[in-house]
Amino acid sequence: MQGLRRGLLMVMLAWLPGLAHAEAPTVAAASDLQFALEDIAERFTAETGQALRLNFGSSGNFRRQIAQGAPFELYLSADEAYVEALHAEGHTVDAGVRYAVGRLVWLQPAGRDDLPADDAPLAAVQAAVASLQAGEARARIALANPEHAPYGVAAQQALEHAGLWAEMQPLKVLGENVSQAAQFALGGDARGGLVAYSLALAPALAARAEHVLIPEAWHAPLNQRMVLIEGAGETARDFYAYLQQDAAREMLAEYGFSLPSGDETP
């Protein structure tokens, strides 16, 4: 039912009768925003009558597509370095603003009674590695692809911090983005995975999973930045401004994002 509701929402956002005649702008957003941004966009459309098209994926892939001329008008990245690079290349209106700081969690199917403790959040990975080395079960560990997904980079850094990155290589399964990694983490042959806190809190996942936070010191900060792309229209600009208002920021906080203070958002 939840999936059906969100599918209908995407149709409504683009085609709801009475919306402005201009074509709805396409927003490129990091996959960790999938549930939070859908909720925010639904409220924005209800309040303003302006339609949006939301496209979720890996921040690195969107960065490449925008540089190649993809018709996005607003870009919300999970790694502000991608926004900074696009700005330096002249593809954006300005340098954008930092809208959130993400968190990484260990996510696993609910009901196992073996969720790692807060002070040893990667104990499940260590146990999976030990089983592999003993010739026992090969339990998969899911993460987003570090080559273009910021949460994949953070997951690799956390595993390196724990001294497990090299040993867990035979067990890893890579998602194209962090949302796909979360799906893999809850699959039948997976022990779990390292994914975004915002996804773990989403009702669709929270009902069938459990999680433990990874210490922020174990990886580089997940500073998330958004920016208008050159040529962005009025609706994209209005939504960009809306995302900086209290109502949208409160919704991001409900999904586990830390909110940057004023001096962090130039």
N, C-alpha and C positions, 0 to 999 in steps of 0.2 A: 504493500500500500504506500509506504514511504517513497519507493522508487517511482511509482505511478504518479504520485503527487508532484514530485520534482520534475518528472518528464512533462506533465501538463503545464507546470510553471514555465518551463523553457519555451513552450509554444505560446503561452499567454504573454510572456515578456516581449516576444517578437511580433505578435499579431493581435493583441487585445484590441477590440473595437474602440474607436474614439481616440486612439493614440495619434500623435503627430504624424503627418503624412510622410515626413522624411524617413528614409530607411534607418532602422535601428542600428546604432554603432556596435561594432564587435569589440569586446573587451578580452584581452589575453591575460589570463590569470593563473598563477601558480596553483598546482593541484592541492596544496594544503588549504586553500581557500574555498574548496568546492562547496562545502555546506554553509560556511559562514557567509560567503559572498552571495550565494543564492538567496539566503534569508534577507540580506541587506538590499539586494536588487529588487526583491519582491516588495519590500516596504517602499523603496524609492519609486517604483512604478506606480504603486497604489497612491502615493502622495503627490506625485508630479504628473502622472499620465504619460511619462516618457518611457519608451521601450528600449530594451538592451538585448544584445546577444552575448552570452557568456561562453567563452571557450577556455577550457581548463587543460593544462599540460605542464611539461617541465619548463622551468624558467630559461634554461639554456637553449632549448629548441625554439622558444618564442623569440629570444634575443637574436638568433640567427635568422629566423623568418622575417622579423621586422627589418633587419639590416638589408634583407633581400627584397623589401618592398611589400611585404604582406599587408593587407588592408585593415590592420588593427588601429584603433583610435586611442585606446588606453591600455597600458601595460602595468600589471601588478606582479612584480617579481619577488621570489623568495630569497634572492641574493641581490643586494643593491649594487654590486659590482657590475652586473649586466646592464642596469639602468645607466650607470656612470659611463660605461663603454659606449652605449648608444648615444648618449648625450655628447660625448667627445667626438663622435663620428657625424654629428649634425642631424640625427634622426628624430630628436625630441624637441618639444617646445622649450623646456628648461631642464634643470637637473632633477626635478621631481621632489618628492617628500618621502621620508621614512614613515610608513604607516603602522608598522608593527614589528615586534621581535618574536620569532617563533621558538618553540621548544621541541625537543626530540624525546620520544618515549620508546620503551620496549613494549610491544603489543603482542598479545597471544590470545588464542581462543579461551573463552570463559569456561569454568567448570573443571579445571585440571588440578586445582588445589596446590599448585607449585609456582605461583607468581613470585618472581625474585623480590627480595627485600629492597627497601630504599637504598641501603648502604652497599648493595651488591646487585645493581640492576641488570648486569650482563651475566649473571650466574647461569641463566638458561643457555646462553651461547657457550659458556665454558663446559657445561654438562654435555651439550651436543658434540662439542669437539672431543671430549673424553670418550664418548660412545663411539665416535668414528674411529678414533685411534685404537680402541679395543676391538674393532671389527664388528661392532654391534649396529644398531639402527642408524641410518643416515637421515637425520631430521634437518629439513631445510631452514635456512635463515634468510629472511627477505629484507631487502633494502632497495632504495631507488638507485638508479645508475649514477655513480659519482661523476661520470663524464659530462653530464649536463643537468643534473638535478641537485640543487643545494642541500636537500635533506640527505641525499646519498653521500655527499661530501662530509656532512656532519656525522653520519653513521660510520663512515670509514674512520674519521678522526677519533670517534669514541671507541671504536674497536681497537684502533692503534694504541690509544691511551691505556686500554685494559690489557694490551699485549696479546690480542686474539686475532688481529686482522690476517696475518699470514696463515695461521692454523685453520681458520674457518673458510678458507677459499673453496675447498671442495663442497662446502655446504651452501654457499650463497646462491640466491636466486634474485636476479635483478629486475625491478620494475622499470618501465619506461619513465614513470614519474612516481611521486610518493603515494598517490592514490592507488595506483596499481600495486605498488609494494605492499600497501595495507591489505589489499585483496589477497595477495600471495601469502601474507603472514597468517591469514586465517584459513588457508587451504588445508586440505586433509593431510598432506605430507610435510607440513611446515611445523617447526617448533614455535615460530613466532617471527617477529621482525622489528626493525628500527624505523619508525615512521613519525609523522607529525602529530603533536599533541592535539591540534585542532581536529584531526580526523578521529582520534581516539575518543574525543568528547561528543562527536556527532551522534545523535540518537540511532542512526542506522547501524553504526558500528558498536556503540556502547552497549547495546542490548545483547550482543553476542561475543564480546571481547572484554579483556581486562588489561590494564597497563600499569607501568611504573615509569616515572620520570627519570631521564638521564641527566646527571649533573651538568649544568651549563658550562662549567669549567673544563669539561672533557672534550669540547669542540669549539671551534670559532663561533662567534655570535651569529645567529640567523637573522641579521638585520634585513628587513623587507622594505622595499622602496617601490613607489608607483610613479608613473610619469605619463603625461599626454604626448602622443606621437604627433609629429608635424602634420598639419592639416586636420587635426581633430575638430569635430563639429560641436555644436552647442550642447547636445545631449551628453556627449562624453565629458565635456567640460563641467556640466552641471553635476554629473555623477562623481567626478573627481573631487569637486568641492563638497559634495554630500558625504563622501567617505571620510572627510576630515572633521565632520561635525560630531557632536557628542553622541547622538543616537547610534550612528554607525560604529563609532569607537567602542561604545558599550557592548554592541553585539559582537565585535571582534574579541573583546575581553571575555565574553561568555564562552567563547570557543578556545580559551586558553592562551590567547596572544597577549604579550606584554605590550603596553602602549608607550611609545616614545614621548618624552616630555617636550615642551616647546623648544628648548634649546637644542634638541636633536633633530628637529625638522626644519631645515633652512627654508 
